[in-house]
Amino acid sequence: MQKIEPSNPSVLSPKQLEAEFGISISKQEKLRMRKNKEGDGIYALPFFRIGKRIRYQREAVMEWFSKLQEKEANQR
């Protein structure tokens, strides 16, 4: 059976996220399950499921990156 990757540019599969943003699939798994520890302001990587498949909304991932950048800028 051939795997079909999403053709919608606003939705990414884990492989597409890895190719575009350089976050390995194993790291994605860890980031999806991350909790806000001691108010560090870093939240889990936003995702949704369709059956057993994991998908990411590009806009939500970009907002997540923005929050990380803000946190880093505030620590300086």
FENQUI-V116885 format. One record per residue. N is the residue number from 1. RES is the residue in three letters. SS is DSSP state (H for helix, E for strand, C for the rest). OMEGA is omega in whole degrees, -180 to 180 (none if undefined). D_CENTER is the distance of its C-alpha to the mean C-alpha in Angstrom with 1 decimal. Layout:
BEGIN
n->N res->RES ss->SS omega->OMEGA d_center->D_CENTER
n->N res->RES ss->SS omega->OMEGA d_center->D_CENTER
END
This chain:
BEGIN
n->1 res->MET ss->C omega->-179 d_center->26.8
n->2 res->GLN ss->C omega->176 d_center->24.6
n->3 res->LYS ss->C omega->179 d_center->20.9
n->4 res->ILE ss->C omega->179 d_center->20.0
n->5 res->GLU ss->C omega->180 d_center->16.7
n->6 res->PRO ss->C omega->179 d_center->15.6
n->7 res->SER ss->C omega->179 d_center->17.8
n->8 res->ASN ss->C omega->-177 d_center->16.3
n->9 res->PRO ss->C omega->180 d_center->14.8
n->10 res->SER ss->C omega->179 d_center->12.7
n->11 res->VAL ss->E omega->-177 d_center->11.0
n->12 res->LEU ss->E omega->171 d_center->9.2
n->13 res->SER ss->E omega->176 d_center->9.8
n->14 res->PRO ss->H omega->179 d_center->8.3
n->15 res->LYS ss->H omega->179 d_center->11.3
n->16 res->GLN ss->H omega->178 d_center->10.8
n->17 res->LEU ss->H omega->178 d_center->7.3
n->18 res->GLU ss->H omega->-179 d_center->9.4
n->19 res->ALA ss->H omega->-175 d_center->12.3
n->20 res->GLU ss->H omega->-174 d_center->11.2
n->21 res->PHE ss->H omega->177 d_center->9.2
n->22 res->GLY ss->C omega->178 d_center->10.8
n->23 res->ILE ss->C omega->-177 d_center->8.3
n->24 res->SER ss->C omega->-179 d_center->10.4
n->25 res->ILE ss->H omega->179 d_center->10.0
n->26 res->SER ss->H omega->177 d_center->11.7
n->27 res->LYS ss->H omega->176 d_center->9.6
n->28 res->GLN ss->H omega->179 d_center->6.4
n->29 res->GLU ss->H omega->180 d_center->9.1
n->30 res->LYS ss->H omega->-178 d_center->10.2
n->31 res->LEU ss->H omega->178 d_center->7.3
n->32 res->ARG ss->H omega->-176 d_center->6.9
n->33 res->MET ss->C omega->-177 d_center->10.6
n->34 res->ARG ss->C omega->176 d_center->11.1
n->35 res->LYS ss->C omega->176 d_center->13.8
n->36 res->ASN ss->C omega->-176 d_center->15.2
n->37 res->LYS ss->C omega->174 d_center->17.9
n->38 res->GLU ss->C omega->176 d_center->21.1
n->39 res->GLY ss->C omega->-178 d_center->19.8
n->40 res->ASP ss->C omega->175 d_center->17.7
n->41 res->GLY ss->C omega->178 d_center->15.6
n->42 res->ILE ss->C omega->-177 d_center->12.2
n->43 res->TYR ss->C omega->179 d_center->10.3
n->44 res->ALA ss->C omega->175 d_center->7.9
n->45 res->LEU ss->C omega->-176 d_center->4.1
n->46 res->PRO ss->C omega->-179 d_center->5.3
n->47 res->PHE ss->C omega->171 d_center->6.3
n->48 res->PHE ss->E omega->-179 d_center->9.9
n->49 res->ARG ss->E omega->168 d_center->12.5
n->50 res->ILE ss->E omega->-172 d_center->15.4
n->51 res->GLY ss->C omega->179 d_center->17.8
n->52 res->LYS ss->C omega->-176 d_center->16.5
n->53 res->ARG ss->E omega->176 d_center->13.8
n->54 res->ILE ss->E omega->176 d_center->10.0
n->55 res->ARG ss->E omega->180 d_center->8.7
n->56 res->TYR ss->E omega->171 d_center->6.1
n->57 res->GLN ss->E omega->-178 d_center->8.2
n->58 res->ARG ss->H omega->-178 d_center->8.4
n->59 res->GLU ss->H omega->180 d_center->10.1
n->60 res->ALA ss->H omega->178 d_center->7.9
n->61 res->VAL ss->H omega->179 d_center->5.1
n->62 res->MET ss->H omega->177 d_center->8.5
n->63 res->GLU ss->H omega->178 d_center->9.9
n->64 res->TRP ss->H omega->177 d_center->7.5
n->65 res->PHE ss->H omega->179 d_center->8.7
n->66 res->SER ss->H omega->178 d_center->12.1
n->67 res->LYS ss->H omega->178 d_center->12.4
n->68 res->LEU ss->H omega->179 d_center->11.9
n->69 res->GLN ss->H omega->178 d_center->14.5
n->70 res->GLU ss->H omega->180 d_center->16.7
n->71 res->LYS ss->H omega->-180 d_center->16.8
n->72 res->GLU ss->H omega->180 d_center->17.7
n->73 res->ALA ss->H omega->179 d_center->20.3
n->74 res->ASN ss->H omega->180 d_center->21.8
n->75 res->GLN ss->H omega->-177 d_center->22.4
n->76 res->ARG ss->C omega->none d_center->24.6
END
